[in-house]
């Protein structure tokens, strides 16, 4: 008989099915993934040579894991990816609150049922998603939430307090034979952490003075922010000691990874009739803004600057370009330099500023934007190759641009300035109005930031002059 069609313990035993512990199961499935060349955490970018090897080693050695990292470093996504290492289905005694092993039940209800009906006891098959749970640690969490509590309704029905059947199990026991995650563990009160200590090592707990032995089979994985880990909160030493691996996550190590995450995670809407065409240098500018913020003394680096800042900035940049395309009845959505001020509301809420004068926050962000544009521009051009453009402006030529200016207008601007058409073509904008508009603004702003052109803001427009 196939184990998957077994409906009783007798059927399951006859099929030759072997129940493995969670860590054995995860280890075996990880080995199969590695042999097949499959990714452990598909969709997580930039951890292939840093975080993932440590995680694989922890699973292969059967260690529980603490993920330590600032906000927006994919800690929760890493943890949820571990669900893929669970079997598609595993058997448990039907109706059991803590997913008892059919061959070795630990709860009183299942032991009594097995004593009465023997191996005719029914089993149920649990999917991998049913075996994963997580809880955000908050100061108000109680032992009852995580471990369990005496159920007053069961007591009112006539059971004694000392009867194990009066217990209502908490989240950790309910994920027996699965994975349970606690996010932001340092926020958990120390007395609650002691309860976890017993679950992980001693395998017994006391609920309202009634001691119950719970040899749970659960993979407990937690996350923590280093700032909370060392300052506002802490993990008690005996609990930290029981975790085999402390794995440090990090932000993308280069702009390519940051851009790939932006593209992957941005909100995309189906059915839009306007194709989106983002010049590579505009993506680089958005990524560079975040990377500058991560190095700035004006930003609290202990709190970190999340990758969500890059994603939100990118979405806002595209949104303003889309709004322009709708109003001007243009077919293609192409973001420009003049769209960058619209990222300020997006990034403002994602930065924790150090002590600065009130009202300076926006100035600091504007400085990030300017520095990002200058850095990217200087990677694409040397000033010497744009001398003909500068010379044309020195002759008295001036030009006005704006985020509301139709893309076709930039085609005329490019033709009027010696050398500008060649620069536009180098940026991939030749002959296409939207890409030409983006390239023209990028070149003019880059020259201004390198002090080769003057710039004035007039009535919502920007004028560049010699």
BABA-216019 format. One record per residue (C-alpha): residue in one letter; z negated, y, x; residue number from 0. Coordinates in steps of 0.02 Angstrom, whole numbers. Example, Ala and Ser with C-alpha at 12.3 -4.5 7.8 and 13.67 -1.06 7.14 Angstrom:
2
['A'; [-390; -225; 615]; 0]
['S'; [-357; -53; 684]; 1]
***
This chain:
466
['X'; [0; 0; 0]; 0]
['X'; [41; 174; 62]; 1]
['X'; [-117; 275; 91]; 2]
['X'; [-42; 424; -5]; 3]
['X'; [-39; 327; -170]; 4]
['X'; [-217; 262; -151]; 5]
['X'; [-327; 311; -298]; 6]
['X'; [-490; 223; -256]; 7]
['X'; [-590; 190; -99]; 8]
['X'; [-536; 8; -109]; 9]
['X'; [-351; 59; -112]; 10]
['X'; [-379; 176; 35]; 11]
['X'; [-467; 43; 138]; 12]
['X'; [-331; -84; 98]; 13]
['X'; [-198; 37; 160]; 14]
['X'; [-280; 42; 332]; 15]
['X'; [-306; 230; 324]; 16]
['X'; [-420; 300; 460]; 17]
['X'; [-520; 456; 426]; 18]
['X'; [-521; 571; 578]; 19]
['X'; [-636; 718; 612]; 20]
['X'; [-562; 891; 592]; 21]
['X'; [-556; 920; 779]; 22]
['X'; [-471; 752; 808]; 23]
['X'; [-346; 793; 673]; 24]
['X'; [-307; 966; 744]; 25]
['X'; [-295; 897; 920]; 26]
['X'; [-174; 760; 869]; 27]
['X'; [-63; 880; 771]; 28]
['X'; [-63; 1006; 913]; 29]
['X'; [-6; 873; 1035]; 30]
['X'; [137; 830; 915]; 31]
['X'; [187; 1015; 904]; 32]
['X'; [188; 1035; 1093]; 33]
['X'; [291; 877; 1116]; 34]
['X'; [416; 937; 984]; 35]
['X'; [428; 1110; 1063]; 36]
['X'; [360; 1196; 907]; 37]
['X'; [262; 1359; 910]; 38]
['X'; [78; 1352; 869]; 39]
['X'; [77; 1528; 794]; 40]
['X'; [254; 1575; 738]; 41]
['X'; [274; 1760; 701]; 42]
['X'; [138; 1814; 823]; 43]
['X'; [224; 1912; 961]; 44]
['X'; [164; 1944; 1139]; 45]
['X'; [29; 1811; 1154]; 46]
['X'; [139; 1670; 1219]; 47]
['X'; [76; 1679; 1399]; 48]
['X'; [-98; 1748; 1369]; 49]
['X'; [-192; 1705; 1210]; 50]
['X'; [-98; 1551; 1150]; 51]
['X'; [-128; 1443; 1306]; 52]
['X'; [-316; 1475; 1294]; 53]
['X'; [-314; 1431; 1109]; 54]
['X'; [-219; 1271; 1140]; 55]
['X'; [-343; 1222; 1276]; 56]
['X'; [-489; 1254; 1159]; 57]
['X'; [-414; 1141; 1025]; 58]
['X'; [-368; 1004; 1149]; 59]
['X'; [-547; 1005; 1213]; 60]
['X'; [-625; 1010; 1038]; 61]
['X'; [-709; 1179; 1059]; 62]
['X'; [-755; 1304; 923]; 63]
['X'; [-680; 1476; 955]; 64]
['X'; [-731; 1659; 954]; 65]
['X'; [-584; 1782; 950]; 66]
['X'; [-638; 1945; 1031]; 67]
['X'; [-526; 2097; 1013]; 68]
['X'; [-502; 2272; 942]; 69]
['X'; [-434; 2302; 769]; 70]
['X'; [-253; 2262; 736]; 71]
['X'; [-236; 2126; 869]; 72]
['X'; [-186; 1985; 750]; 73]
['X'; [-355; 1896; 758]; 74]
['X'; [-352; 1847; 574]; 75]
['X'; [-171; 1793; 584]; 76]
['X'; [-210; 1682; 733]; 77]
['X'; [-351; 1600; 639]; 78]
['X'; [-247; 1571; 483]; 79]
['X'; [-110; 1493; 590]; 80]
['X'; [-233; 1354; 634]; 81]
['X'; [-211; 1286; 458]; 82]
['X'; [-42; 1217; 515]; 83]
['X'; [-138; 1095; 627]; 84]
['X'; [-219; 1011; 477]; 85]
['X'; [-138; 858; 398]; 86]
['X'; [-33; 889; 241]; 87]
['X'; [-162; 794; 138]; 88]
['X'; [-325; 703; 168]; 89]
['X'; [-427; 595; 47]; 90]
['X'; [-597; 647; -20]; 91]
['X'; [-711; 577; -155]; 92]
['X'; [-649; 649; -320]; 93]
['X'; [-748; 796; -385]; 94]
['X'; [-856; 814; -230]; 95]
['X'; [-909; 994; -195]; 96]
['X'; [-909; 965; -7]; 97]
['X'; [-753; 856; 11]; 98]
['X'; [-846; 697; 60]; 99]
['X'; [-767; 569; 174]; 100]
['X'; [-733; 419; 57]; 101]
['X'; [-795; 297; 189]; 102]
['X'; [-952; 395; 237]; 103]
['X'; [-1014; 515; 100]; 104]
['X'; [-1155; 633; 144]; 105]
['X'; [-1199; 716; -22]; 106]
['X'; [-1322; 636; -142]; 107]
['X'; [-1204; 637; -289]; 108]
['X'; [-1070; 536; -196]; 109]
['X'; [-1194; 415; -119]; 110]
['X'; [-1265; 377; -291]; 111]
['X'; [-1090; 354; -364]; 112]
['X'; [-1043; 237; -223]; 113]
['X'; [-1202; 136; -252]; 114]
['X'; [-1159; 117; -437]; 115]
['X'; [-972; 81; -432]; 116]
['X'; [-942; 23; -255]; 117]
['X'; [-766; 42; -191]; 118]
['X'; [-696; 79; -363]; 119]
['X'; [-751; 259; -338]; 120]
['X'; [-601; 375; -363]; 121]
['X'; [-528; 482; -226]; 122]
['X'; [-426; 643; -229]; 123]
['X'; [-302; 710; -101]; 124]
['X'; [-336; 883; -30]; 125]
['X'; [-195; 994; 35]; 126]
['X'; [-218; 1089; 196]; 127]
['X'; [-233; 1257; 108]; 128]
['X'; [-379; 1188; 6]; 129]
['X'; [-471; 1153; 168]; 130]
['X'; [-469; 1329; 238]; 131]
['X'; [-586; 1471; 193]; 132]
['X'; [-641; 1635; 265]; 133]
['X'; [-776; 1764; 237]; 134]
['X'; [-791; 1943; 299]; 135]
['X'; [-965; 1964; 372]; 136]
['X'; [-1063; 2103; 289]; 137]
['X'; [-1249; 2146; 302]; 138]
['X'; [-1281; 2090; 123]; 139]
['X'; [-1225; 1909; 150]; 140]
['X'; [-1366; 1785; 118]; 141]
['X'; [-1403; 1606; 169]; 142]
['X'; [-1362; 1560; -11]; 143]
['X'; [-1185; 1627; 11]; 144]
['X'; [-1150; 1530; 170]; 145]
['X'; [-1261; 1377; 161]; 146]
['X'; [-1326; 1354; -16]; 147]
['X'; [-1464; 1386; -142]; 148]
['X'; [-1564; 1296; -275]; 149]
['X'; [-1469; 1308; -439]; 150]
['X'; [-1592; 1367; -575]; 151]
['X'; [-1482; 1295; -712]; 152]
['X'; [-1496; 1120; -637]; 153]
['X'; [-1685; 1143; -625]; 154]
['X'; [-1690; 1197; -807]; 155]
['X'; [-1598; 1036; -852]; 156]
['X'; [-1750; 939; -793]; 157]
['X'; [-1722; 903; -609]; 158]
['X'; [-1858; 928; -479]; 159]
['X'; [-1844; 1060; -345]; 160]
['X'; [-1854; 923; -214]; 161]
['X'; [-1702; 837; -289]; 162]
['X'; [-1549; 863; -181]; 163]
['X'; [-1443; 871; -338]; 164]
['X'; [-1518; 1041; -380]; 165]
['X'; [-1428; 1122; -233]; 166]
['X'; [-1278; 1235; -257]; 167]
['X'; [-1182; 1226; -94]; 168]
['X'; [-1124; 1382; -3]; 169]
['X'; [-956; 1421; 78]; 170]
['X'; [-979; 1325; 240]; 171]
['X'; [-1023; 1156; 160]; 172]
['X'; [-884; 1181; 33]; 173]
['X'; [-761; 1183; 177]; 174]
['X'; [-826; 1021; 251]; 175]
['X'; [-683; 927; 336]; 176]
['X'; [-587; 1090; 355]; 177]
['X'; [-583; 1259; 442]; 178]
['X'; [-701; 1401; 401]; 179]
['X'; [-681; 1576; 473]; 180]
['X'; [-808; 1717; 481]; 181]
['X'; [-727; 1885; 518]; 182]
['X'; [-828; 2018; 611]; 183]
['X'; [-973; 1901; 649]; 184]
['X'; [-1086; 2033; 732]; 185]
['X'; [-1107; 2116; 562]; 186]
['X'; [-1198; 1960; 502]; 187]
['X'; [-1388; 1979; 502]; 188]
['X'; [-1471; 1882; 642]; 189]
['X'; [-1575; 1777; 523]; 190]
['X'; [-1412; 1720; 439]; 191]
['X'; [-1337; 1679; 609]; 192]
['X'; [-1486; 1563; 636]; 193]
['X'; [-1429; 1467; 482]; 194]
['X'; [-1258; 1444; 560]; 195]
['X'; [-1341; 1386; 719]; 196]
['X'; [-1419; 1240; 627]; 197]
['X'; [-1258; 1197; 537]; 198]
['X'; [-1159; 1193; 699]; 199]
['X'; [-1280; 1097; 807]; 200]
['X'; [-1434; 1023; 723]; 201]
['X'; [-1338; 978; 565]; 202]
['X'; [-1484; 1016; 451]; 203]
['X'; [-1536; 1164; 344]; 204]
['X'; [-1684; 1214; 240]; 205]
['X'; [-1652; 1281; 66]; 206]
['X'; [-1805; 1353; -21]; 207]
['X'; [-1914; 1246; 91]; 208]
['X'; [-1820; 1086; 52]; 209]
['X'; [-1749; 1012; 211]; 210]
['X'; [-1581; 928; 192]; 211]
['X'; [-1478; 848; 327]; 212]
['X'; [-1294; 897; 318]; 213]
['X'; [-1189; 817; 456]; 214]
['X'; [-1041; 928; 413]; 215]
['X'; [-872; 906; 493]; 216]
['X'; [-808; 1085; 498]; 217]
['X'; [-713; 1187; 627]; 218]
['X'; [-801; 1356; 628]; 219]
['X'; [-700; 1498; 704]; 220]
['X'; [-754; 1681; 708]; 221]
['X'; [-686; 1851; 756]; 222]
['X'; [-774; 2003; 827]; 223]
['X'; [-732; 2178; 886]; 224]
['X'; [-797; 2209; 1065]; 225]
['X'; [-877; 2373; 1011]; 226]
['X'; [-979; 2285; 877]; 227]
['X'; [-1006; 2137; 992]; 228]
['X'; [-1101; 2243; 1117]; 229]
['X'; [-1164; 2395; 1023]; 230]
['X'; [-1183; 2409; 835]; 231]
['X'; [-1208; 2224; 811]; 232]
['X'; [-1227; 2069; 915]; 233]
['X'; [-1213; 1882; 910]; 234]
['X'; [-1376; 1792; 944]; 235]
['X'; [-1370; 1706; 1113]; 236]
['X'; [-1400; 1527; 1051]; 237]
['X'; [-1255; 1542; 928]; 238]
['X'; [-1138; 1617; 1057]; 239]
['X'; [-1187; 1476; 1175]; 240]
['X'; [-1126; 1346; 1049]; 241]
['X'; [-949; 1415; 1046]; 242]
['X'; [-845; 1331; 1179]; 243]
['X'; [-711; 1465; 1200]; 244]
['X'; [-715; 1654; 1190]; 245]
['X'; [-533; 1710; 1184]; 246]
['X'; [-489; 1892; 1215]; 247]
['X'; [-343; 1962; 1116]; 248]
['X'; [-246; 2118; 1165]; 249]
['X'; [-119; 2245; 1108]; 250]
['X'; [67; 2219; 1150]; 251]
['X'; [88; 2227; 1338]; 252]
['X'; [257; 2316; 1329]; 253]
['X'; [362; 2422; 1212]; 254]
['X'; [481; 2277; 1175]; 255]
['X'; [340; 2177; 1096]; 256]
['X'; [279; 2330; 999]; 257]
['X'; [454; 2360; 930]; 258]
['X'; [477; 2178; 883]; 259]
['X'; [313; 2183; 785]; 260]
['X'; [365; 2345; 699]; 261]
['X'; [529; 2268; 643]; 262]
['X'; [448; 2107; 587]; 263]
['X'; [303; 2184; 491]; 264]
['X'; [377; 2339; 410]; 265]
['X'; [390; 2334; 222]; 266]
['X'; [568; 2294; 170]; 267]
['X'; [631; 2312; -8]; 268]
['X'; [767; 2201; -76]; 269]
['X'; [911; 2277; -171]; 270]
['X'; [920; 2443; -77]; 271]
['X'; [1101; 2501; -74]; 272]
['X'; [1077; 2604; 83]; 273]
['X'; [1093; 2505; 246]; 274]
['X'; [965; 2552; 379]; 275]
['X'; [1030; 2587; 554]; 276]
['X'; [894; 2637; 677]; 277]
['X'; [949; 2692; 852]; 278]
['X'; [854; 2598; 988]; 279]
['X'; [786; 2759; 1062]; 280]
['X'; [703; 2805; 896]; 281]
['X'; [614; 2638; 892]; 282]
['X'; [558; 2667; 1071]; 283]
['X'; [489; 2839; 1025]; 284]
['X'; [383; 2766; 884]; 285]
['X'; [315; 2630; 999]; 286]
['X'; [281; 2757; 1136]; 287]
['X'; [178; 2867; 1019]; 288]
['X'; [56; 2724; 991]; 289]
['X'; [53; 2676; 1174]; 290]
['X'; [12; 2855; 1224]; 291]
['X'; [-130; 2858; 1097]; 292]
['X'; [-202; 2700; 1176]; 293]
['X'; [-214; 2790; 1343]; 294]
['X'; [-273; 2959; 1281]; 295]
['X'; [-450; 3022; 1321]; 296]
['X'; [-446; 3112; 1152]; 297]
['X'; [-446; 2944; 1061]; 298]
['X'; [-593; 2824; 1052]; 299]
['X'; [-526; 2678; 1152]; 300]
['X'; [-675; 2567; 1107]; 301]
['X'; [-614; 2570; 929]; 302]
['X'; [-434; 2544; 982]; 303]
['X'; [-267; 2598; 911]; 304]
['X'; [-202; 2461; 797]; 305]
['X'; [-24; 2395; 795]; 306]
['X'; [-33; 2446; 612]; 307]
['X'; [-13; 2626; 675]; 308]
['X'; [159; 2584; 746]; 309]
['X'; [208; 2491; 588]; 310]
['X'; [152; 2632; 472]; 311]
['X'; [237; 2765; 580]; 312]
['X'; [398; 2665; 578]; 313]
['X'; [391; 2647; 389]; 314]
['X'; [361; 2834; 366]; 315]
['X'; [504; 2877; 483]; 316]
['X'; [623; 2766; 385]; 317]
['X'; [557; 2832; 220]; 318]
['X'; [600; 3013; 262]; 319]
['X'; [773; 2961; 323]; 320]
['X'; [795; 2865; 160]; 321]
['X'; [739; 3015; 58]; 322]
['X'; [869; 3122; 147]; 323]
['X'; [1006; 2994; 116]; 324]
['X'; [966; 2994; -71]; 325]
['X'; [964; 3184; -86]; 326]
['X'; [1122; 3212; 16]; 327]
['X'; [1210; 3061; -59]; 328]
['X'; [1236; 2983; 112]; 329]
['X'; [1268; 2796; 123]; 330]
['X'; [1174; 2754; 282]; 331]
['X'; [990; 2779; 325]; 332]
['X'; [975; 2841; 505]; 333]
['X'; [811; 2920; 565]; 334]
['X'; [816; 3074; 677]; 335]
['X'; [697; 3175; 786]; 336]
['X'; [672; 3297; 641]; 337]
['X'; [596; 3152; 541]; 338]
['X'; [455; 3125; 667]; 339]
['X'; [333; 3255; 594]; 340]
['X'; [322; 3144; 441]; 341]
['X'; [232; 3008; 540]; 342]
['X'; [79; 3121; 561]; 343]
['X'; [-2; 3073; 393]; 344]
['X'; [25; 2889; 436]; 345]
['X'; [-54; 2889; 608]; 346]
['X'; [-193; 3013; 570]; 347]
['X'; [-297; 2887; 474]; 348]
['X'; [-276; 2755; 608]; 349]
['X'; [-347; 2856; 753]; 350]
['X'; [-531; 2882; 788]; 351]
['X'; [-541; 3045; 882]; 352]
['X'; [-671; 3085; 1012]; 353]
['X'; [-767; 3246; 985]; 354]
['X'; [-634; 3379; 964]; 355]
['X'; [-630; 3547; 877]; 356]
['X'; [-593; 3538; 692]; 357]
['X'; [-407; 3556; 658]; 358]
['X'; [-354; 3499; 831]; 359]
['X'; [-316; 3321; 775]; 360]
['X'; [-141; 3366; 714]; 361]
['X'; [-105; 3460; 875]; 362]
['X'; [-154; 3306; 976]; 363]
['X'; [-37; 3197; 873]; 364]
['X'; [105; 3323; 893]; 365]
['X'; [77; 3315; 1081]; 366]
['X'; [92; 3125; 1074]; 367]
['X'; [258; 3143; 982]; 368]
['X'; [327; 3268; 1107]; 369]
['X'; [271; 3165; 1257]; 370]
['X'; [347; 3008; 1180]; 371]
['X'; [515; 3091; 1151]; 372]
['X'; [516; 3161; 1329]; 373]
['X'; [472; 2993; 1406]; 374]
['X'; [608; 2900; 1310]; 375]
['X'; [737; 3037; 1340]; 376]
['X'; [707; 3031; 1528]; 377]
['X'; [739; 2844; 1526]; 378]
['X'; [911; 2873; 1451]; 379]
['X'; [970; 3029; 1541]; 380]
['X'; [956; 3124; 1703]; 381]
['X'; [961; 3313; 1681]; 382]
['X'; [1107; 3330; 1800]; 383]
['X'; [1225; 3235; 1685]; 384]
['X'; [1187; 3357; 1543]; 385]
['X'; [1218; 3518; 1642]; 386]
['X'; [1378; 3555; 1543]; 387]
['X'; [1275; 3554; 1383]; 388]
['X'; [1146; 3673; 1457]; 389]
['X'; [1284; 3787; 1524]; 390]
['X'; [1360; 3804; 1349]; 391]
['X'; [1193; 3864; 1280]; 392]
['X'; [1170; 3984; 1426]; 393]
['X'; [1332; 4068; 1369]; 394]
['X'; [1241; 4120; 1209]; 395]
['X'; [1277; 3971; 1097]; 396]
['X'; [1139; 3923; 975]; 397]
['X'; [1123; 3787; 844]; 398]
['X'; [1009; 3752; 697]; 399]
['X'; [956; 3577; 645]; 400]
['X'; [842; 3510; 509]; 401]
['X'; [793; 3347; 427]; 402]
['X'; [886; 3409; 271]; 403]
['X'; [1050; 3447; 363]; 404]
['X'; [1195; 3332; 314]; 405]
['X'; [1248; 3212; 450]; 406]
['X'; [1428; 3273; 445]; 407]
['X'; [1372; 3444; 509]; 408]
['X'; [1319; 3365; 673]; 409]
['X'; [1495; 3302; 702]; 410]
['X'; [1551; 3485; 712]; 411]
['X'; [1404; 3531; 825]; 412]
['X'; [1447; 3393; 949]; 413]
['X'; [1627; 3454; 961]; 414]
['X'; [1575; 3633; 997]; 415]
['X'; [1467; 3591; 1148]; 416]
['X'; [1546; 3532; 1311]; 417]
['X'; [1469; 3367; 1369]; 418]
['X'; [1376; 3333; 1206]; 419]
['X'; [1509; 3214; 1139]; 420]
['X'; [1492; 3107; 1295]; 421]
['X'; [1303; 3102; 1278]; 422]
['X'; [1320; 3052; 1095]; 423]
['X'; [1438; 2911; 1142]; 424]
['X'; [1316; 2851; 1276]; 425]
['X'; [1185; 2836; 1138]; 426]
['X'; [1303; 2735; 1028]; 427]
['X'; [1340; 2871; 902]; 428]
['X'; [1525; 2901; 927]; 429]
['X'; [1620; 2929; 765]; 430]
['X'; [1475; 2886; 647]; 431]
['X'; [1396; 3037; 561]; 432]
['X'; [1220; 2967; 545]; 433]
['X'; [1208; 2902; 723]; 434]
['X'; [1291; 3062; 788]; 435]
['X'; [1159; 3168; 699]; 436]
['X'; [1019; 3065; 774]; 437]
['X'; [1095; 3073; 949]; 438]
['X'; [1125; 3261; 944]; 439]
['X'; [945; 3297; 893]; 440]
['X'; [880; 3176; 1026]; 441]
['X'; [980; 3261; 1165]; 442]
['X'; [935; 3438; 1111]; 443]
['X'; [749; 3399; 1093]; 444]
['X'; [749; 3307; 1260]; 445]
['X'; [825; 3458; 1347]; 446]
['X'; [697; 3573; 1265]; 447]
['X'; [551; 3463; 1319]; 448]
['X'; [621; 3467; 1496]; 449]
['X'; [623; 3658; 1487]; 450]
['X'; [812; 3675; 1487]; 451]
['X'; [829; 3744; 1310]; 452]
['X'; [722; 3859; 1205]; 453]
['X'; [668; 3809; 1031]; 454]
['X'; [618; 3915; 882]; 455]
['X'; [559; 3859; 710]; 456]
['X'; [633; 3966; 571]; 457]
['X'; [611; 3934; 383]; 458]
['X'; [598; 3746; 395]; 459]
['X'; [738; 3733; 522]; 460]
['X'; [738; 3719; 711]; 461]
['X'; [850; 3829; 820]; 462]
['X'; [896; 3778; 997]; 463]
['X'; [961; 3915; 1113]; 464]
['X'; [984; 3951; 1297]; 465]
***
